[in-house]
Amino acid sequence: MKITMIGSGYVGLVSGTCFADFGHDVVCVDKDKSKIDALLAGRIPIFEPGLDHLVASNVAAGRLKFTTDLAEGVRDADAVFIAVGTPSRRGDGHADLSYVYAAAEEIAQAITGFTVIVDKSTVPVGTGDEVERIIRAANPDADFAVVSNPEFLREGAAIDDFKRPDRIVIGGDDQRALEVMRQVYRPLYLNKSPIVEMSRRGAELTKYAANAFLAVKITFINEIADLCEKVGADVQDVARGIGLDNRIGSKFLHAGPGYGGSCFPKDTLALLKTSQDYDAPQRIVEAVVAVNDNRKRAMGRKVIHACGDDVRGKTIAVLGLTFKPNTDDMRDSPAIAVIQTLQDAGASIRAYDPEGMEQAKKVLENVTYCDGSYQTMEGADALVIVTEWDAFRALDLDRVKSLLSQPILIDLRNIYPREMVEKAGFTYSAIGR
C-alpha cells in the first residue's frame, strides 16, 4: 500500500519507517526543509535507538522517501497519516490544533481517489469531526474518510512498541476505511496484536485516558514514596508488593522526581481542558497535574537538604538531563526544575547526559556541560542522579568518592542499593527509602 506521513517528527518518522519496514511504500512529508535535507543525507534529527539503521535500510530498498512537497507525497496514497505536533496552546493549555487543521486544508487539494485520512497526532475529542469538515469544505467532491489511530510509542523503545504493540486502536465507522486500516496493519497479524475498533471520538479519548492513567500511577507511587520516608518503609518493597497484584501491575510504579516528556504533561493538561469544556471535571487528573508540577522543585529542595540545607557557593554534579533514558528529549524534564531550584539557591551546576546536552543547552543556562560522568564530578560538593541511563548504573564508587570534595550522593531514581553506597563511605539520599 502507499502510505503518506504528514510530519516527520518523532511519531511521523518512527511510524513511517516502521510501515516501510513492513513492506509498504511510504513517503514522509515535512515543511521543514532542513529536516528533510538532513533525512535525505542520512542524518536522523532525533535520537531513538535503532532508528538510523532502519531508516537507512528502507531508503536503500526504495520503500521510504522524504519530501517537502505535500501534493506529491499525497497523490495516489491509500492512507494519509497526520502526525504533526499538537503542543499546549499558550495561555489556556488547550492542544494547539493549528498544524493539524493546516495539514487537512492541504490534503484536501491533493488527494485522488478514495483516501483514508488518519489522525495519528494526539488530539482532543472531536478533532476528527473538524478535519472531516475542513476537507469537505475545501474539496466537496473528494472521496475520503477520516479515522483516528492514536500512537502509543514510548521514547527509547518506539520501534519495538510499534512492531509489537499491546493493541492497535482504530476509530471510525466507514467500512471501506476500516478495511484499509486492517490492511495497513496486517503485517502485525503474526504477532497477534489486537485491533480494537471503536468510534472516532472513543479512539481520540482513549489516547488521553491511557496517558492520564499512567500519569496517575507514577504520581501515586511518588506520594507513597514520600509517606515511606516518614514512616520508615522502603517504597521499592511497597511497589513490588502491590505490583505483583495483576489487577495493578508493576509497570510505572518506580518512584522518582516526577514525570516529564512530550506526552504526559501536555496530554493531562489537554484532557483537563476538554473536561472543562464538557462540564465533566476530572478531579483525580487535576490533582495529579498539581502534585507532579510541585514535585520537581521539591526534588531540588531535597538535594539542598541532603547538602546540609545550604548550597550557596557549592558545586553540584548532575548526571542525566533528559526526562528518561534512551532519548534526547528535554521537554518538561524534571532535571530542568531540579537544576533551576539549585541555581536559585546559589549553587553552580556541572552536568552530563549521554544524548541530551545539545537540547539541554536550549533550556538551561549557566550550566557547565561535561564530556563524561567522572569529569562532571571533579571537585563537586555532591552528586545527583536525575535520569537512570544505563551508563550511570555501575559507577566506580571509590573513584566517585575520590573525585567529589564531599561524599554525598542523591539518587533520585533509586538505582543503587543503600547498603552498598553507605559501605563505600557516602552520605546517601534516595526516594522513599
Secondary structure, DSSP 8 states (H G I E B T S, - for coil): -EEEEE--SHHHHHHHHHHHHTT-EEEEE-S-HHHHHHHHTT--SS--TTHHHHHHHHHHTT-EEEES-HHHHHTT-SEEEE-----B-TTT--B--HHHHHHHHHHHHH--SSEEEEE-S---TTHHHHHHHHHHHH-TT--EEEEE------TTSHHHHHHS-S-EEEE---HHHHHHHHHHTGGGGGGT--EEEE-HHHHHHHHHHHHHHHHHHHHHHHHHHHHHHHHT--HHHHHHHHHTSTTT-STT----S---SSSHHHHHHHHHHHHHHTT---HHHHHHHHHHHHHHHHHHHHHHHHTTS--TT-EEEEE--SSSSS----TT-HHHHHHHHHHHTT-EEEEE-TTTHHHHTTT--SEEE-SSHHHHHTT-SEEEE-S--GGGTT--HHHHHHHSSS-EEEETT--S-HHHHHHTT-EEE-S--
